[in-house]
Amino acid sequence: ALVIKEVIWCPPLSNWIKGNTDGVSTNISSSCGGIFRNCQADFVGCFAKNLGTGTTFQAELAGVMRAIEIAH
């Protein structure tokens, strides 16, 4: 790696759930996924979805939309 960047996860407020999502696309396929953690950083749930072909923007948007559906 040319550059290594430290990322520190910050837990949500007490009695809240935090959802982190991501999406990726290549010229062959795209997918999205997400993870949910509580205020103690305990695993609550996750998802991953193959989206077929599409753009990175569509994959990112699909991940956010799926996280909102699950939260609802």
HELIX and SHEET records of a PDB file:
HELIX    1   1 THR A   56  ALA A   71  1                                  16    
SHEET    1   A 3 ILE A  17  SER A  25  0                                        
SHEET    2   A 3 SER A  30  ASN A  38 -1                                        
SHEET    3   A 3 PHE A  43  GLY A  52 -1                                        
END                                                                             
